[in-house]
Amino acid sequence: MISFGLDEEQQLIQDNVRKFAEERLWPRIRETEAARELPAALVEEAHGLGLRTLSVPEQAGGQGLGLVTACLVEEQLAWGDASACYALGGAGALVSLVVELGDAGQHLDVLSRFTADDGAGRRGALAFGESSPAAAAGMRTTAEETGMGWLIEGDKAFVVNGGVADRYVVVAQVDPSRGWDGLGAFVVPGDARGVSPGSRRRSLGLDAAHIADVSFDGVRVPETARLAGGDDFGGALLRGLARHSLLTAARCVGVAQRAFELTRDYCAERTAFGKPIGHFQAVAFDVADRLIDVEGARWMVWKAAADWDTSSAPRLGDVASACAHASEAALRCGDTAVQLHGGAGFVRDFAVEKLFRDARQLSLMATSAEALGQIVAEEELGRPHDLAALLPTTDIQPVCL
Amino acid sequence: MGIDFTLSDRQRTLRDLVRTFAASIVRPISLQADRDKQVPEDLLLKIQMMGASMASMGGVRAELGGDDGGEAPTDKKPKSTNRTVMIAAEEMGWGDASVLLSLPGPGLGGPPVRSHGTAEQKKRFFSIFDDPTQLRWGSYGLTEPGAGSDVAAIQTTCRRDGDSWVLNGTKCYITNGARASWVVIFATVDPSLGRAGHRAFVVEQGTPGFSVGKIEDKLGLRASQTVELVLEDCRVPADNLLGGDERYAERAKAGFMAAMQTFDSTRPMVGIIAVGIGRAAYEHARDFVRDRYILTRPVPRYRVIADRLAQMKRRLDAARLLCWRAAWMADLGIPNSREASMAKAAGAQAAVSACTEAIDIVGAHGLFEDGEHALLCKWFRDIKVFDIFEGTGQIQRIVISKRLFEGLRGF
């Protein structure tokens, strides 16, 4: 039966994370931004609360909670500070990929490093994008079977947690003759010989996220490092990316909500022509429309997550719709926030310029708007998913993963 | 309860039933009804009989404000009528919104009678709908030539005279007004009192001084009856003052409240009907692209269309959820004026743009009333009013704004 109410466990988790976000993250957003990281004690605290490992399967030490709960958590964290979703550590996009592509043994081997009591400082990363396209369809980074495992060679760009990751999932070309269908995924330890990260990059928003390019020069990993993805690697890869995208969409909702709240409050206080500016229809209607954007996006994310949790074969189109809607909501709310704050929106004394930047960057942190539209259209038109058009590759709109 | 978006078994059955009915019975007569400017009575009777036979599972009639046809509320389980109505109304909107608006039953007149009428009034005015072999309508008369969005400005007057009230004025754009057995008419004892002067009456067909004026010719929803009602020294028994004298003694603005509270339940419904029409247009455009576009053509040309389809779909999906959310709140008894307006605003907006885009996608084909895309042309005409009636898009935003900013004056 249709219900928009949280159950007791969800409510408890949401309340706790909200409190954490309000008390521990929000008051220090500028400090976090300047330091480009969170204090270790805070990272430890989040780890203790299990905030970064909610959806890791129980056998790997996680809580095995569904995507609905994970989305509730991500939204609240992002409402506190979107960059904290990255700076609090954890395995990041790697979790989604390992969950979808790995077998039970790999779940345990890889993910338990992050759920362990001493796992607070460990980061995971997904090395996917590349800075320039390959000559033929597929990736420039290759993985070659050596008889004793795999040899990985290539350069990856825009890697979230690049350079600080304990484990990478590297996506590489295994069979060059098969183009985008010839990819493979491999777990690579951060300290493996040949892994060399570039310097940390300065980004538009999400300042505390650690983003760097990473080179893999003749990196050798054992046979067991390959994440096979069951019978359908391409499908599993899309699911992994979709899962990560949905969590990112929940962050968009959190940013949108915060931007909406700050805007409403500002418009209620700021006076012009003798009354609060919110009492002018041109202003109030914009704020009202942003509420419609935020809530519409939230319900879309919840529904996609709930469907995923209850279905054996989640519809990627619905996930893509939710992601596109959430991204649009964040962009609009960020933009309206700056616009209605006027000059105050442009200066750093107010938080909205940061939200505006974070919103812009969040929408390129998982899947491009371009790819999301394609996923929906292909599903609606009854066409098989075309990896070439959907993967966040260098050909069109690369993203940070 | 937990976050949940699955339909109950009964809702799924209802949805499938209404969807099949809409596709196989309603759609085929849709264009002719539009040209004839009326829905065949035998079809309405068929729907009514069907509704009566499935009253136990949330009848179709309930969605226009009839008596609770959903699962009965119990102490443990909140009622689900409003949510169930969302499911059925979307499918009927997808079939033909004019048919939906023409369905017999109390219509918009239902909510004010149910929430503000005395027990005696409820019995008297609802009992006429008991016989499923008879077509009977109720209606709602609020809008006037000089008072649309500004409800407080109504000029229709009412004056107490002994055991009755004497009403004078003109109501316009009244759905099913000419065939309604009774109409809830809003009037004022003194226009200078504003909202506090409002009174709601149930005026019965045949009352001397109560007549039908102009029958409107419209852009869309042509098969739905929209009329002007004229009250000239129309004498209404005091028993027909909705809620009785006591109600107004207790609450000065009871009349205005009766007018406004109607919208808390009907706005999400109007929003979801719009989503149904928008979905129809979207599916039409999608199928056109699927069947007519050469999908092997170079990707860049195809991407633009794909993006437009994706955007149409997700805006409708988001609007549907906003409607469901408002309905869920109504079922749980949570005040939902703000959410009802959000639902209505979003549904209308998403659907208007879906219909506009759909015409754009099929191109010139979509401009002709006699071609294979005639329905799309009709939906484009039909949808516009969804951003106008039951409160324009601007009024919805005022309702939302009033709940965001305290103390709005002269807004």
Interface residues (C-beta under 8 A of the other chain):
Chain A: M1 I2 S3 F4 G5 L6 D7 Q10 V68 R264 C267 A268 P276 G278 H279 Q281 A284 F285 V287 A288 D289 L291 I292 E295 G296 A297 W299 M300 W302 K303 A306 D307 T310 D318 A320 S321 A322 A324 H325 E370 L372 G373 Q374 I375 V376 A377 E378 E380 L381 G382 R383 A389
Chain B: M1 G2 I3 D4 F5 T6 L7 S8 Q11 S80 R83 R286 V289 R290 L295 V299 R303 I305 A306 D307 L309 A310 Q311 K313 R314 R315 D317 A318 A319 L321 L322 W324 R325 A327 W328 M329 L332 E339 M342 A345 A346 Q394 R397 I398 I400 S401 L404 F405 E406 G407 L408 R409 F411
